[in-house]
Amino acid sequence: MAVIGAGLAAVSLCAALRAGGFTGRLTVVGDEPCHPYDRPPLSKQFLAGERDAAEIALQPPEWYPRERIDLRAGVAVAAFDADTGRVNLADGTTLLADAIVLATGGRARPLTVPGGEAATVLRTRADAEALRDRLAPGVRVLIVGAGLIGAEVAATATHHGCQVTLVDPSPLPMERAIGPHAARALHAQHAAHGVTVVCGGVTAIEAGQAVLTTGQSVPADVVVAGIGIVPNVELAEAAGLDVDNGVLVDAGMQTSVPGVYAIGDIARIGGAVNHGQAVHDGPVHERYRAEHWDNARRTAETAARTILGQPPEAPRAPWFWTDRYGTHLEMTGLYDAAAETVPRGAVEAGDGTVFYLRDGRCVGAVSLNRPLDIRAAQRFIDRDTPVEAAFLADERSDLRRLLMPKVHCPG
């Protein structure tokens, strides 16, 4: 097995393969010159200086030789040939594999305005180290994008005592992902912690300032672009795989070419493989690609089961989280604007959950500082459990009751 990429998806795949009894050769190739690490702390604890490189490692260094994993760190893959299993590395060496797994992830989307090349991005550990060195009391930081990364960087920069301006074209960032209640609660925290929030965009980065679409010129010692990622699909495209805003895969993470799999941020689920020909399961809008931590782990485990010839696991509700200003948000399932909205607690005050229901079933839930509610909601979704809005809304209700098996007494 040759695994191209060395992030969470790659490490999770290797762990699942070994746990499942795979005894063959495992080679992992990553272009960063370090052991694989966890990315979520980069914008939070690592950027804040609260955790070091060893503490964010996905596995200790000794894990790789113990699991007989040949880790090739600091070398890029130049190309691969799916027909022959040849993987050509940039250092001139060649690997031969019976199967290839693409876990190439993505790169930070650049800020494409005049002077945008001067903006800092946050995708790698090296990016986080460089940004952390520039954060200090009084430093003027302008952040473009108020999604997960931008908002987390804003919170961490205030921790360093920086003067932060956060710019986003949406008046309520993340509303389409988590719904308006939680989005309002999260977005309001910025101003409450001294962050200047601007609804708009950036038209240019000039010496010591950013020019906004509002006409303002904002002084900035540091500009951070947190506007998403671009999936690294170039290798897949050059090898002839079907690519469309990601590498198209079926439910078992197989690509359109036999013997090649894709996992993590680059995998776009929604096509089925039939003797090497991509046959899509449904319309293009039904294909989806997720960039969350849990998706990387799950798609890796799914690919491992496919490779090992094991039956697939039952689908599970998607899940992600974010932390900022001491608030912990979790989301499971999907936000559905047309669904019935059932608040539990005081979400907009920073402590509660919103359930989204359709036809008496939970399709999604978002919580602030209530992870146990999300654990219950995940099970409601996974088990297709009937739920009543009044029961969910009543804080005296024990959500676990809905998950207990019903006992039928004779007579």
C-alpha positions as CSV (number, residue, x, y, z in Angstrom):
1,M,0.0,0.0,0.0
2,A,1.2,3.5,-0.9
3,V,-0.5,6.3,0.9
4,I,0.1,9.8,-0.6
5,G,-0.4,12.4,2.1
6,A,0.5,12.3,5.8
7,G,-2.3,13.9,7.7
8,L,-5.1,12.6,9.9
9,A,-6.7,10.6,7.1
10,A,-3.4,8.8,6.2
11,V,-2.6,8.0,9.8
12,S,-6.2,6.8,10.6
13,L,-6.1,4.6,7.5
14,C,-2.8,3.0,8.6
15,A,-4.1,2.4,12.1
16,A,-7.4,0.9,10.8
17,L,-5.5,-1.4,8.3
18,R,-3.2,-2.8,10.9
19,A,-6.0,-3.2,13.4
20,G,-8.0,-5.1,10.7
21,G,-5.2,-7.5,10.1
22,F,-3.3,-6.1,7.1
23,T,0.2,-7.4,7.2
24,G,1.6,-6.0,4.0
25,R,3.9,-3.1,3.4
26,L,2.6,0.3,4.3
27,T,4.4,3.4,2.9
28,V,3.2,6.9,3.8
29,V,4.6,9.8,1.8
30,G,4.2,13.4,3.1
31,D,5.8,16.6,1.8
32,E,6.1,18.2,5.2
33,P,9.5,17.5,7.0
34,C,7.9,16.4,10.2
35,H,5.9,13.6,11.7
36,P,2.1,13.8,11.1
37,Y,0.3,16.2,13.4
38,D,-3.3,17.2,14.3
39,R,-4.5,20.4,12.5
40,P,-7.3,21.7,14.7
41,P,-5.0,22.9,17.5
42,L,-3.0,25.1,14.9
43,S,-5.6,27.9,15.2
44,K,-6.2,27.4,18.9
45,Q,-3.9,25.9,21.5
46,F,-0.8,25.7,19.3
47,L,-1.2,29.2,18.0
48,A,-1.8,30.4,21.6
49,G,1.4,28.8,22.8
50,E,-0.4,26.4,25.1
51,R,0.7,23.2,23.3
52,D,3.9,22.4,21.5
53,A,4.7,20.3,18.5
54,A,5.0,17.0,20.5
55,E,1.6,17.5,22.0
56,I,-0.2,17.9,18.7
57,A,1.5,14.8,17.1
58,L,-1.0,12.3,15.9
59,Q,1.2,9.5,17.0
60,P,4.5,9.4,18.8
61,P,7.5,8.9,16.5
62,E,8.0,5.3,17.7
63,W,4.5,4.3,16.6
64,Y,5.5,4.2,12.9
65,P,8.3,1.6,13.1
66,R,6.3,-0.4,15.7
67,E,3.4,-0.6,13.3
68,R,5.8,-1.3,10.4
69,I,4.9,1.9,8.6
70,D,7.6,3.4,6.3
71,L,7.1,7.1,6.8
72,R,8.7,9.2,4.0
73,A,8.5,12.7,5.5
74,G,9.7,15.8,3.6
75,V,9.4,14.4,0.1
76,A,6.7,15.2,-2.4
77,V,5.1,12.8,-4.9
78,A,5.7,13.9,-8.5
79,A,3.3,11.5,-10.2
80,F,1.7,8.0,-10.0
81,D,0.6,5.5,-12.5
82,A,-2.5,3.7,-11.4
83,D,-2.1,0.9,-14.0
84,T,1.4,-0.1,-12.9
85,G,1.2,1.0,-9.3
86,R,4.3,3.1,-9.7
87,V,4.6,6.2,-7.5
88,N,7.4,8.5,-8.5
89,L,8.8,10.7,-5.7
90,A,10.3,14.1,-6.2
91,D,13.7,12.9,-4.8
92,G,14.0,10.5,-7.8
93,T,12.9,7.3,-6.0
94,T,10.1,5.1,-7.1
95,L,7.6,3.0,-5.0
96,L,5.7,0.0,-6.3
97,A,2.3,-0.6,-4.8
98,D,-0.7,-3.0,-5.3
99,A,-3.0,-0.2,-4.2
100,I,-2.7,3.6,-3.8
101,V,-4.6,5.8,-1.4
102,L,-4.8,9.5,-2.0
103,A,-4.9,11.6,1.2
104,T,-3.4,14.8,-0.2
105,G,-5.8,17.1,1.6
106,G,-5.9,20.8,0.6
107,R,-4.0,24.0,0.6
108,A,-5.1,27.4,1.9
109,R,-7.0,29.4,-0.6
110,P,-5.0,32.5,-1.5
111,L,-6.3,36.0,-1.2
112,T,-6.6,37.1,-4.9
113,V,-6.5,40.9,-4.6
114,P,-3.7,43.3,-5.3
115,G,-1.1,42.7,-2.7
116,G,-2.9,39.6,-1.5
117,E,0.3,37.5,-1.7
118,A,1.4,39.4,1.5
119,A,-1.4,37.8,3.5
120,T,-0.6,35.0,5.9
121,V,-2.5,31.7,5.7
122,L,-2.9,29.0,8.3
123,R,-2.8,25.5,7.0
124,T,0.4,23.9,8.2
125,R,2.4,23.7,11.4
126,A,5.0,26.0,9.8
127,D,2.2,28.5,9.0
128,A,1.1,28.5,12.6
129,E,4.6,28.9,14.0
130,A,5.3,31.8,11.7
131,L,2.0,33.5,12.6
132,R,2.5,32.9,16.3
133,D,5.8,34.6,16.2
134,R,4.1,37.8,14.9
135,L,1.3,37.9,17.5
136,A,2.0,40.2,20.5
137,P,0.2,42.8,22.5
138,G,-0.8,45.8,20.4
139,V,-0.1,44.2,17.0
140,R,-2.8,45.1,14.5
141,V,-4.2,42.0,13.0
142,L,-6.8,42.0,10.1
143,I,-8.4,38.6,9.4
144,V,-10.3,38.0,6.1
145,G,-13.0,35.4,6.6
146,A,-15.1,34.7,9.7
147,G,-15.6,30.9,9.2
148,L,-14.1,28.3,11.5
149,I,-10.4,29.2,10.9
150,G,-10.8,32.9,10.7
151,A,-12.9,33.1,13.8
152,E,-10.6,30.8,15.8
153,V,-7.6,32.9,14.8
154,A,-9.4,36.1,15.9
155,A,-10.1,34.6,19.3
156,T,-6.5,33.4,19.7
157,A,-5.1,36.7,18.6
158,T,-7.1,38.5,21.3
159,H,-5.5,36.0,23.7
160,H,-2.2,37.4,22.6
161,G,-3.4,41.0,23.2
162,C,-3.6,41.9,19.5
163,Q,-5.9,44.6,18.1
164,V,-8.1,42.5,15.8
165,T,-10.3,43.4,12.9
166,L,-12.4,40.6,11.3
167,V,-13.8,41.1,7.8
168,D,-16.4,38.9,6.2
169,P,-19.0,39.6,3.4
170,S,-21.8,37.8,5.4
171,P,-23.6,39.6,8.1
172,L,-24.0,36.3,9.9
173,P,-21.1,33.9,9.1
174,M,-21.8,30.2,9.5
175,E,-25.5,30.6,9.4
176,R,-25.9,28.3,6.4
177,A,-23.9,25.6,8.3
178,I,-25.3,25.7,11.8
179,G,-28.4,27.9,11.7
180,P,-29.1,31.4,12.8
181,H,-29.5,30.9,16.6
182,A,-26.0,29.5,17.2
183,A,-24.5,31.7,14.4
184,R,-25.7,34.8,16.2
185,A,-24.4,33.7,19.5
186,L,-20.9,32.9,18.1
187,H,-20.6,36.0,16.0
188,A,-21.7,38.3,18.8
189,Q,-18.7,37.0,20.8
190,H,-16.2,38.9,18.6
191,A,-17.4,42.3,19.5
192,A,-17.8,41.3,23.2
193,H,-14.1,40.5,23.2
194,G,-13.0,43.7,21.6
195,V,-12.8,42.5,18.0
196,T,-13.8,45.1,15.3
197,V,-16.2,43.3,13.0
198,V,-16.7,44.6,9.4
199,C,-19.3,43.2,7.0
200,G,-17.5,43.5,3.7
201,G,-14.5,42.4,1.7
202,V,-10.9,43.4,0.9
203,T,-10.0,45.0,-2.4
204,A,-6.3,45.4,-1.8
205,I,-3.5,44.9,0.6
206,E,-1.0,47.8,0.7
207,A,1.9,48.7,2.9
208,G,0.7,48.6,6.5
209,Q,-3.0,48.6,5.6
210,A,-5.9,46.9,3.9
211,V,-8.5,48.6,1.7
212,L,-12.0,47.3,2.2
213,T,-15.1,47.2,0.0
214,T,-16.7,49.6,2.5
215,G,-14.2,52.3,1.5
216,Q,-12.3,52.0,4.8
217,S,-8.5,51.7,5.0
218,V,-7.7,49.6,8.0
219,P,-4.1,49.7,9.5
220,A,-2.7,46.1,9.6
221,D,0.6,44.8,10.8
222,V,-0.5,41.3,10.0
223,V,-3.2,40.2,7.4
224,V,-4.5,36.6,7.7
225,A,-6.6,35.0,5.0
226,G,-9.0,32.4,6.3
227,I,-11.1,31.9,3.3
228,G,-11.1,28.1,2.9
229,I,-9.0,25.5,1.2
230,V,-8.4,24.3,-2.3
231,P,-8.4,20.5,-2.6
232,N,-5.1,19.1,-3.9
233,V,-6.4,17.1,-6.8
234,E,-3.6,17.7,-9.3
235,L,-1.9,14.3,-8.9
236,A,-5.3,12.6,-9.3
237,E,-6.2,14.6,-12.3
238,A,-2.9,13.9,-14.0
239,A,-3.3,10.2,-13.4
240,G,-6.7,10.2,-15.2
241,L,-9.0,9.9,-12.2
242,D,-12.5,11.5,-12.3
243,V,-12.2,14.9,-10.6
244,D,-14.9,17.5,-9.9
245,N,-14.3,19.8,-6.9
246,G,-12.5,16.8,-5.4
247,V,-11.7,13.2,-6.4
248,L,-14.9,11.4,-7.1
249,V,-15.4,8.2,-5.0
250,D,-18.1,5.7,-4.2
251,A,-19.4,4.9,-0.8
252,G,-16.3,2.6,-0.2
253,M,-13.9,5.5,-1.1
254,Q,-12.9,3.8,-4.4
255,T,-12.1,6.2,-7.2
256,S,-12.9,5.8,-10.9
257,V,-9.7,3.8,-11.4
258,P,-9.5,0.3,-9.8
259,G,-6.9,0.0,-7.0
260,V,-6.9,3.7,-6.2
261,Y,-8.8,5.2,-3.3
262,A,-9.2,8.8,-2.0
263,I,-9.9,9.9,1.6
264,G,-10.2,13.0,3.7
265,D,-10.6,16.5,2.4
266,I,-10.2,15.6,-1.3
267,A,-12.8,12.8,-1.4
268,R,-16.1,13.8,-3.0
269,I,-18.6,11.0,-2.4
270,G,-21.3,10.4,-4.9
271,G,-20.0,8.2,-7.7
272,A,-19.9,4.4,-8.0
273,V,-17.1,2.4,-9.7
274,N,-18.1,-0.2,-12.3
275,H,-15.1,-2.0,-13.9
276,G,-13.1,1.1,-13.9
277,Q,-15.8,3.4,-15.2
278,A,-17.3,6.1,-13.0
279,V,-21.1,5.6,-12.7
280,H,-22.6,8.4,-10.6
281,D,-25.2,7.5,-8.1
282,G,-27.3,10.6,-8.6
283,P,-27.3,14.3,-9.7
284,V,-24.1,16.4,-9.2
285,H,-25.7,18.3,-6.3
286,E,-25.9,15.1,-4.3
287,R,-22.1,14.6,-4.3
288,Y,-20.5,16.0,-1.2
289,R,-17.0,16.8,0.1
290,A,-16.4,17.5,3.7
291,E,-13.3,19.1,5.3
292,H,-13.8,18.3,8.9
293,W,-11.6,16.3,11.3
294,D,-14.2,13.6,11.8
295,N,-14.7,13.2,8.1
296,A,-11.0,12.5,7.6
297,R,-11.1,9.8,10.2
298,R,-14.3,8.2,9.0
299,T,-13.4,8.1,5.3
300,A,-10.1,6.5,6.2
301,E,-11.8,3.8,8.3
302,T,-14.2,3.2,5.4
303,A,-11.4,2.8,2.9
304,A,-9.6,0.4,5.2
305,R,-12.7,-1.8,5.4
306,T,-13.1,-1.7,1.6
307,I,-9.4,-2.7,1.1
308,L,-9.7,-5.5,3.7
309,G,-12.9,-6.8,2.1
310,Q,-15.0,-6.1,5.2
311,P,-18.6,-5.1,5.1
312,P,-19.3,-1.4,5.3
313,E,-20.4,0.1,8.6
314,A,-23.8,1.8,8.8
315,P,-23.7,5.5,7.9
316,R,-23.3,7.8,10.8
317,A,-24.3,11.4,11.2
318,P,-21.6,13.9,10.4
319,W,-20.1,15.9,13.3
320,F,-17.7,18.8,13.8
321,W,-16.8,21.2,16.5
322,T,-15.1,24.6,17.1
323,D,-13.8,26.4,20.2
324,R,-13.5,30.2,20.6
325,Y,-13.5,32.6,23.6
326,G,-14.1,29.7,26.0
327,T,-17.2,28.5,24.1
328,H,-17.4,24.9,22.7
329,L,-19.7,24.4,19.8
330,E,-20.6,21.0,18.3
331,M,-22.8,20.3,15.3
332,T,-24.1,16.9,14.2
333,G,-26.2,16.0,11.2
334,L,-27.1,18.9,8.8
335,Y,-28.8,22.2,9.2
336,D,-32.0,22.3,7.3
337,A,-33.6,25.8,6.9
338,A,-36.9,24.2,6.2
339,A,-36.9,21.9,9.3
340,E,-38.7,22.5,12.5
341,T,-36.4,24.4,14.9
342,V,-36.5,23.2,18.5
343,P,-34.4,25.2,21.0
344,R,-33.4,23.7,24.3
345,G,-31.8,26.1,26.8
346,A,-30.5,29.5,26.0
347,V,-28.5,29.0,22.8
348,E,-28.1,32.7,22.0
349,A,-26.9,33.3,25.6
350,G,-24.2,30.7,25.1
351,D,-25.6,27.6,26.8
352,G,-28.1,25.5,24.9
353,T,-28.9,23.3,21.9
354,V,-31.1,23.7,18.8
355,F,-32.5,20.5,17.3
356,Y,-33.7,20.4,13.7
357,L,-36.6,18.1,13.0
358,R,-38.3,16.7,9.9
359,D,-41.4,14.5,10.1
360,G,-40.8,13.7,13.8
361,R,-37.1,12.8,13.2
362,C,-34.0,14.6,14.2
363,V,-31.9,15.6,11.1
364,G,-29.4,17.9,12.8
365,A,-28.5,19.6,16.1
366,V,-26.1,22.3,17.2
367,S,-25.1,23.1,20.8
368,L,-23.1,25.6,22.7
369,N,-21.3,24.0,25.7
370,R,-23.7,21.0,25.8
371,P,-21.8,18.1,24.2
372,L,-24.0,15.5,25.9
373,D,-27.0,16.8,23.9
374,I,-25.0,16.3,20.7
375,R,-24.1,12.7,21.7
376,A,-27.9,12.1,22.1
377,A,-28.7,13.8,18.8
378,Q,-26.1,11.7,17.0
379,R,-27.9,8.6,18.2
380,F,-31.3,10.0,17.3
381,I,-30.1,10.5,13.7
382,D,-28.2,7.3,13.4
383,R,-31.1,5.2,14.8
384,D,-33.8,7.2,13.1
385,T,-35.4,7.6,16.5
386,P,-38.9,9.2,16.6
387,V,-38.7,12.4,18.7
388,E,-41.2,15.0,20.0
389,A,-40.4,18.7,19.9
390,A,-42.0,19.3,23.3
391,F,-39.9,16.6,24.9
392,L,-36.6,17.9,23.4
393,A,-37.4,21.5,24.4
394,D,-38.2,20.7,28.0
395,E,-34.9,20.8,29.9
396,R,-36.3,18.5,32.6
397,S,-36.5,15.8,30.0
398,D,-33.8,13.1,30.1
399,L,-32.8,12.7,26.4
400,R,-31.4,9.3,27.2
401,R,-34.9,7.9,27.7
402,L,-35.5,8.1,24.0
403,L,-32.5,5.8,23.4
404,M,-33.5,3.1,25.9
405,P,-35.0,-0.1,24.4
406,K,-38.7,-0.4,25.1
407,V,-39.7,-3.3,27.3
408,H,-43.0,-5.0,26.5
409,C,-44.6,-6.7,29.5
410,P,-47.0,-9.6,28.8
411,G,-50.6,-9.1,29.6
